[in-house]
Amino acid sequence: MLKKRTRVTNTVSMSLNPQQKQAAEAPSRPLLIVAGAGTGKTHTLTHRYLHLMNNGVSPDNICAITFTNKAAKEMAGRIVNSVKGIVDSKYQNGIQNLGIFPYGYIGTFHALGAKILRRETPAFGRKKNFAIFDDGDSWSVIKKIAKRFQNEKPKLMPSEIGETITKIKNGMLPIRELEESSHIDKQLLLQAYHEYEASLATQNAFDFDDLLEKVVRLFKESPEILEKYRRRFTHLMVDEYQDINNIQYELIKLLAGESKNLSVVGDQNQTIYSFRGSNINIFLNFPKDWPDSLVIILEDNYRSSGNILESASRLITQNTIRLESASGSLRAVNDAGPLVQIYEATDENDEAEWVGEKIQTQIISEETEGVPLRTFAVLYRTNAQSRAIEQTLLARSIPYKVFGGLKFYERLEVRDVVAAMRYLSNPVDEVSRTRLEKNLTKTRFKLFDAVADNFRGVRPEQAIKGFLATVQYFENLEKHYLNVPEREENIMELLRFAQQFETLEEFLEQVSLLQSTDSIKGELQTRIPPVILSSIHLAKGLEFDEVFIIGVNEGVLPHSRSYGTVAETEEERRLLYVAITRARKKLSLSFYDLPSRFLSELPQDLLVFENQSGEIRAFDDEERYISID
C-alpha cells in the first residue's frame, strides 16, 4: 500500500505532451489510445498506471497485459523507478517480478493464463505441477496422432491437424462447425482434436494455446471463479491492442465485466499478424463494443525524421480498413532529414552489394570523423532474402546478427540439402550420410542413394532438384516440421544461388567458405555494432538510425500470397509501413525485377532514385515503375 497520501511523482504531467497527458489522466471508462509509431505509447501507458495509483487504485487491483516479456519488463522497470520511497517495498518487489500474485500483474497474456491455471487446476482435474508443452512438444503429440490416421481417406497430414487445433483454441474455428459437418475430413479432424486433448490430459499437460482457451472456458463455466478475478483486477490495461485475437478478446471482456475500467493502446497501422489470428476488427470496433468509450489519438512522432515520416504517412493513407477518427497522419518532432533513397538493382546479388557498400562507406566515414557509429538494419519480407545480404556482409567483414532467427546456412532445410550435395560429391562423408538418415529416415535415404550416380556430374541446381524429387522432400516437410512455406522459400533461395555454379564442387566450396567466415574476428568486430538482419514481422517494436528495406518487389512485398483480397493487400501495406517507421535518420528501399506497387504510393518529391549505373533521377520519371495492377 502507499506509505502516505503523496502523489507518485510530481513530474508526471511535465513529461507528457497534451495528448499523452489527456490519455494518462482520462477518467475510469473504456479508453482507446491510438498511438502511432514513435508516439510514446509505453511512456503514456506507464503514466496511466501511475495516475491510477495517484487516484487511490492499489497496484493489487491493476492488471497490465503486454505481448512480450520485454515490454512487460520495460513497463515494470519504469513504474518501480517512479514509486521508490512512496510505495511499500513488497509492492515494488511484486511489480518488479512481473505479476507475482497478490501484487497486481504486469506481463503477457499467456503468463497471466498460466498463473490462473496454476491456481485453478482442480477445475480441470489436473495437478498443480502440470507441464506446459511448447510447440515442439505439441508437434510430437500431433505426429503420433497423425500416424494413426495414415490409412484413413482422406489422409490427414500433421500440419492439417495442428492448424485445426490452433484455430479451435484461438477462436478462429468454432468446434461446432466440425461437430455439425457431415464431411469425412471434418469428422476425422474433430476426432484428431479430441485425441490430442485426451493425450494432454493423460500427461498432466497444457499446451501454449490452452493457457488462454482453458481460462476463458473456466470463466464461462464457473461464474464464482470469474467474479473472484474481477474483484482482484478492477482495472485492466492492454498494450498492442491491434494484435489481439478472438480468444484474447474473450478473456478481456470477461475480466472487464460491468466495471469497464479498460484502457487499451495500439496502432491500426501496425496490424501485421493476421496469420497468427490477430483480428483488426477488434481494434476498429472498440468504440462500438464499449459504449461511452473515449478515443484519444497520439500524433507527435519522436523517432523518425520528417521525410521518413511523411513517406510512411502518405503510404498508409491508401488503406481503407481503418478507424474513421484516426487519419494515420503523424507530426514529426525531428527535422526533415535526407530524402528517401530508392535503388533499382539488376538482381538480389546486385541489391546486396549496393547495401553492403553503403553500410561500409558509412562506417568508414563515421570512424574517420570520430562520431558515434550509427546502428544499421536490413529488413525483408521473407527470411530467405537474408542469404545474399549475409554473403555480402561476410565478404566485407561487416559483423551482423540475424534477429530472432538462424543465419541462412544454419537453417535445418538448408543444411539438409547441403548435406545431400556433399554426399553426392563425397560418398564417404559419414557426417552428411548420418544427417540424411536421421532427418529423412533410412528408407528415404536409400531411395536417394540408389539413384545418386544419376546426379553426379550434373549442374548443382539439377542435382538439388533431383534430390528433392527423389526423397519427396517437400512432402516430408509437411509431415515433420512447422512453417513449411518459409522452409520451402529457403530451399528455393538456395536453388537460385546454386544456378551461379557450373559444378557441384564449386557450389560446395563457396558454401563452405561462407560458413567458415561466419564468425568474424578481430578489432573491427569489437568496434562496430552488428548490422541487424530481420524479417519485418520480427522488427516491429525496434528502431535504428539507418534502415534498408530490400526486395520491395511485386510478389514479395506485397507477397504473392496476399493477392486474394483487399484486406490481405492492405496488411502487406501495413508491413511496409512498419518497416519504414523503424528508421530514425535515414531510409533506403531497393527492388529488382518488377517494383512493388507500394513504391508509387510514396511521395515522389521526397524520393531520390538510383540505378546500377549510378544515375540519379526522380522515381516517377519512369511509368513502368509505377503503374502496376
N, C-alpha and C positions, 0 to 999 in steps of 0.2 A: 504494500500500500504506500501512498505518498507520505513522506515524513512530515510534511507541512503543506498547508494550502498555499503553495507557491507555484507560479507558472513554471512549466518545464524549462522553458528558455525564453528570455526576453528578446531574442533576436530572430524568432521565427518569421514574423511578418516582414522584418527588414531584409531577409534573404530571398524573398519571393517577389516576382513581378505581379501586377494587378490580377491577371487571370489565375496564376498559381495561388495567390492569396485567397481569391474567391473560392477556388476549389478546396483548398486546405481547410477553410473556415466555414464551409457550407453547412447548413443545419442538417440534423439527422433525418434524412429522407433518401429515397433512391437517387443516387448520384452517378452520372456517366461523365467521366473526364476524357474528352477526345484529345489525346496527346500525340501530336505528330512527331516525326523523327527529330531527335535532338532538342526537344522542348522541355526536358527536365521532369519526366513523369515519375521516376523513382524519388527524386527530390520532393516533388509535390505530394506523393503518396505517403512518404515518411512524415512530412509535416502535418498531413491529415491525421495520422496516427497520434502524433504529439498533441494536436488540437483536441482530439477526443479525450486524451488523458487530462489536458488542461481543464476540460469541462466535466470532470468527475467520473469518467469512464475508466474503470480499472483495467490494467493490462490483462487480468484474468479473463475479461469478457470480450477481448478483441481477437478475432481470427483473421490473419492476413495471409492470403494464399498467393503464391507465386508459381511460375512454371519451371524454374530451375533453382537448384541449391545455391548457385552463385548469386542470383537475385535475392534470395532469402537472406543469405549471409550479409550482403551489402546493406539491405534494409535494416536488419537486426543490428549491425555494427553502428549505423548512423543513429539509431534510436538509443542504443546503450550510451553512446558518447554524449547524447543530449540529456539523459536522465541521471548521470552520475552525480551523487551528492544530494539528489532530490528524491529518488525512489529507493526503497529498501533494497539491500544487496540481493535478496532472494529473487526479487523481480528482475533485477539486472541479469542475474545468472540464468533465470528462466528464459528471458528474451534472447540472451546471447547463445543459449543452447538450442535455439530454433524449435520452440514449441514443446518443451517438456511439461506435460500437464503437472500441476494445475496452474501454470503461469501464462495462460494465453497461448497463442500459437502464431508463429511466423514460419512458413515452409511451403512445400509443394502440395498439390492436390493428393498425390499418391502417398506421400509421407503422412498426411493427415488421415487418409483412409486406413493406412497400416496401424496407426495409433488407436483408432477407433475399433478396428477389428480385433486388435490385441486385447482390448478391454471387454469386448463383447463376444468372445469366441464361443461361450456356451450356446448362444443363439444359433450357431452353425454346427453344433455337435463336434467341434474340433478343440484341440488342446492349445493352450497359450503359446506353446513352443513351436507353433506351425512354421513351416518353411515358406518362403516367398520365391517362387520359381521365376527365373529370368527368362528371356526369350529363348536361350539355348536349352534350358531345362524343359520349357513348354514344347519346343520343337521336337525334342526326343520323345516325349509322350505322343505327340501328333504322328510322328513317323511310325511308331509301333501300332497305333490305331489304323493308319493307312494300309499297313501290311495285311491287316485282317479284312480289308475291302478290296484286295487285289483281284479277286475272282468275280467281283460284282460287275454288273453292267448297268449304267456306265461306271467305269473305273474312276475312283476318287484319288486325286493327287494330294499329297500332303499340303502343298501350298493352298489348294482349294479349301481344305478342311480348316487350316489355320486362319485364312481370310474370313471364313464364315464365323468362326468362334470370336475373332476380334470384332467383327461387325455387330454381332449379337450383344457382346458385353459393353460396347461403346455406344449403344443406342442407335446404330446405323441400320440394323436389320431386326425388325420385331420377330421374336421367336414364333409368334402365332402365324406368321407368313409361311414358315416351314411346316408348322403343325397342320395348317389348313390346306396345304398344297397336295395335289394328287400325283405330281411328277415324281418319278422314282429317284431322280438325282437329289431333289429336295428332301425326300424321306431318308435317303442314305446320309445326307449331311446332318440332318436332325439326330439320327442315330449316333453318328460320329461325335456330335457335340455332347450328347448325354454320356457316352463312353468316356470322353475326355473329362467331364465334370466328375464322374464316378472315380476315375483314376486319381484325380487331385484329392478327393475326399479320402480315399484309401491311404494316400501318402501323407495325410495331415498337412496339406499344402494349399496355398492360394497362388494364382498367377498374378502378374502385374495388373492386368485389367480388373481382376477381382477386387483389388484394393478400393476401387470406386463402385463397381457394379454391385458388389455384395453389400456395401454400406448403404447404397440407395435402396436396395431391396429390403434391408433391415429396417430402415427408417419408415418405409411404406407399410411394412407388415407389423411394426411394433411402435405404435404412437407414443407409448410411455418412454421408450428409449429416445425417440426423436425429440420429445419435449425436454428431456434431460440435457441434450446438447444445445437446444435452442436457449435454454436458461444459461447454459455455460457460455455460449457465444452470442451475445446480444448485438454485436456489431461485426459485420463482415466486410473485408476489403479484398479485392481481386485484381491482380496485375495481369497485363497482357490479355485482356478480356476478349480481344478479337480472335484469339486462338482456341477458345474453349470449344469442346464438343458437346454432344447431346447429353451424355451421362454426367459430365461435369456440371452442366447447367441444371440438371435434375437435382444434383447434390446442393447446389447453391440455393435453388428455390425452396427446397425442403428445410434447409438450415435457416434461411431468412424468415420464412413463415409470414406472420402478420405484422411483425415489427418493421420490416422493410428497411432496416438500418444497413443498407448495402451501398458500398462505394466501389466502383469499378473504373479502371483506367485502361485505355487501349487506343489503337490506331487502325481504322478500317483499311488504310492503305498498306498495311503490313500483314494482311491476312494471306499467308502463303502455305498453310499446312492442311489443305483440304484432303490430301492423300492420307493424312493421319486422322481424319474425321472432324477437323475443325469446321465450324459452321458459321459463316459470316453473317447469316440472317439473325443469329442470336444477338450479335452486336447491333445490327441495324434496327432490330425490333425492340431494343431496350426501352425507348420512350413509350411504346405501346404496351409492352408486357409489364411495365412498372408504372402505373398511373401516378400522377403527381411527382414524377421524377424531374430532376434538374440536369440539364446538359450544359457543361462548360467546356469551351474549346481553348486549348493552349496553342498559340500560333507563333511565338517567338522561338526561333531556332538558334541555339548557341553553338552548334557543331560546325556547320559547313559554310564555306564561302558563298557569296551571293550568286555567282554564276552556276555553281553546282546546285544550289537550292532551287533556283529558277528553272533549271533543266528538269529536275525531279518534279517540281510542281506542274510544269507545263505537260509533262508526260502523263501524270496520274489523273489529270482532269479529263483525260479521254475516257476514263472508266465511267460507266453508267450505274453500276451497282454500288451505291453509296448512301450514306446518311445525308438527307437533303440539307440539313442545317450546317453541315461541315463541308466547306468548299474544297478543302485539301491544300489551299494556299498557306504557305508559311512565310514569315517575315525573317529575313536574315539579320542577325545582330552583327555578324562579321562583315568585312568589306567584300567587294565583288570578286577579287582574286583573278587568277588566269582563266582564259577561255577553256572550254572543254575540248579535248582533242579526240579526233576520230581518225583511225588508221585503217586503210584498206590493204590487207595482206593478200599475197598470192595463194597461200595455204597456211595450215596450222603451224608449220615449222618457221615460215617467214614471220608469222604473227609472234611466235615465242621469241625469236631472235630480236625483234623490234622491242618487245617488252624488256628482255634481258639487257639490251644496250641502254635503254632509257634508265633503268634502275642503276646499272653500273656507272653510267655517266653522272647521275645524281649523287651517288655515294662518293665518287672521286672528288666531285666539286665541293661537297659539304666537308669532306675531310680536309681538303686543301684550304678551305676558308675557315676551318676551325669552328664551325657551327654544329649544334646538336644534330645528329643523324636522324632523318625522318623515318617513320615507320611506313612500310610498303605492304600492300596486299594485292594478290591476283585472285579474282573471283570468277567463277564459272558456273554454268547451269548444270553440267553433269560431271561426275568425278573423273570420268575417262579423259576429260580435257586436260588434266594435270600432267599427262605424260610428256608432252612437248615442252611445257614450261619447266618441269623438273630437269629434263635433259639440258636445256639451255642454261639454267642456273648452275647446274653441276659443272658444265663446261667453263663457266665464267668464275667458278669458285665463290659463288654468292650463297651464303647459308640460307636455308629455307626450312619451313616446317609446314607439314600438311595438317591443318587444324581439324581436330575431331575425326581423323581417319588415317588410313595407312597410305604410305607412299605407293606409287603405281606398281612397282615391281615386287612389293610385299603383299599384294592382294592375292587371295587364295587362287582364284581362277587364272590369273596371270602366271602365277608360279606353276600351276598345273600344266598349262600349255608350254611354258618354257622347259619344264622337266621333260615333257614328251619330245620336244625338239632336241634336247640334249641326249636323250636316249637314242633317238634316231641317228644322231651324229656319232654317238659313242655307246654302243650296245653293252659295254662292260661297266657303265656308270650305274653302280648299285644304289647310290643315293636317289637318283632320279627314278630308277625302277621301283624302289621301295615306296616312294611317294605316290607313284601312279597306282601301284597295287592297293595301297591304303585308301586313296581318295576315289578311285574308280571301281574298286573291288577287283579281285584277282581274275574273275571271269571276264570283265570288260578289258582288262589289260591284255589277257590272252588273245582276245579278238584283234586288238591293235598290233600286238607282237607278231601275229600270224601274217599280217599284210604289211609289216613295217618296211620290207625291202622295196615295196612299190613306191614309197615316199622318199626313199634315199636318192639323192641326186637331183631332185626337183627343186624349183624355187621355194623359198621359205613360206610364202603365203599359201602355195599349193599344199605343202606339207602340213601346215596348220589346219587348213580346211579338210584335208584327208583324215587327220587325227580326230577332229571334231565330229565328222560324219560317222567314222568307224565305231567310236565308243558312244555315240549318241550323247555327246557331252551336254548339250543344252537340255535335253530331256532329263539327264542325270541331275542337273542343277535344280530342276523343278522338284525332284523327289527329296533332295537332301539339304537344300540351302534356302535362305531367305534372300530378299532383294534381288530376285533373278534378273529383272530388266537392267538394273545397274551393272550386274556382273556381266551380262551379255554385252553391254556397251564397252566395258573394259576390254573384253576379248576382241571386239571389232576394232577398237583403237590399236591394239597390238597387231592386228592384221594389217591395218593401214601402215603402221610403222615397218612391218616386215616387207612390204612391197618395195621398199627402197633398196633391197639387197638381192644380189644375184644368187648367192649360195647360202646354205644353212649355216655354214661355219662363220661367214661374215656377220650374219644376223646375231648369232650366239656370242660372238666376240664383242660386238657392240653392246649387247645386253649385259654381259659380264663387266665390261668397263664401266658402264653406268652404275651397276650395283656396287662395284668396288670403290668408286669415288663418292658413294652416297654418304660417307662420313667425312666431312670437310674438317681439316685440322689446321692449326696454325694461328698466327696473330690475327688474321683477318676475321676469323670466326668469333673471336672474343670481343672484337671492337664493334662489329656490325650486328644490329638486331636482325634476326632471321626474317626473311620475306615470308609472309603468311600466305599459303595457298589454301583456298577454301571454296567449297560449294556455297552458293548464295544462301541456301537454306540454313546452313550452319553459321554463316557470318552475321545473321540477324542478331542485333544487340552489341556488335563490335564496332569499332571505329578506327580509322587510320589516317595518317597525314596524306598519303597518296594511294589511290586505288586504280587498278587496271581491271577492266571487265572484258574478258576475252570471249570470242565465239558468239558475238551478237549477230547471229545469222538466222535466217528463216529456217525453221526445222530444228533449231537448237534453242533459241530464245526469241520468240516463243517456240517451245518444243512441239514437234510434230504430233505428239500425243494430245496436245491441247486444242487441236483444230476443231473439235466436235461441237462445242457450244461457246456462246459469248462469255459465260461465267468462267470457263476454263482459260480462254484467251485473256480475260481481264486479270485472272490470278497470275498469269505469266507477266503481264504488265506490272503488277504489284511486285513481282520478283525483281524486275529491273529497277523499279523504284527503290526497293530495299538496298540493292547493290549500290546504286548511285549515292544514297544517303549515308553510306558507310564512310564516305570521303570527307575529310576536313578541309584540305587545302587544294588538292589537285586531282583531276579525274581524267582518265583516258578510256575510250572504248575502241574495240577493234573487231573486224569481221573479215571473212573471205567468202568466196562463192557469192551467194545471194544475201544481201544485207537484210537485217531484221526490219520489219515494218515499223517497229518502235523507233528506229533512228530518225525517221521522217517526222515523228511527233515531238522531237526535241526542238527547242527554239534555235532556228538556224543561224540567227545573228550572234549566238553565243558559242558557236562551234568553229573549230579550225580543222580542216580536212587535210590529210597527208596520205600519199601512197608510197609504194616501194621506191619510186624514182626520186623521192624527196620533194615532189611537187606539193605545194600548199595552196589550197583554194577553198572556196566556200563549199560546204557539203551539198547544198542544193543546186549546184551548177549542173549536176548530172541527174536527169529524171529517172534513169534506170535504178538509182539507189533509193528512190523514194516511193514510186508507185508500185505497191505490192498488194494484191488482193488476198 
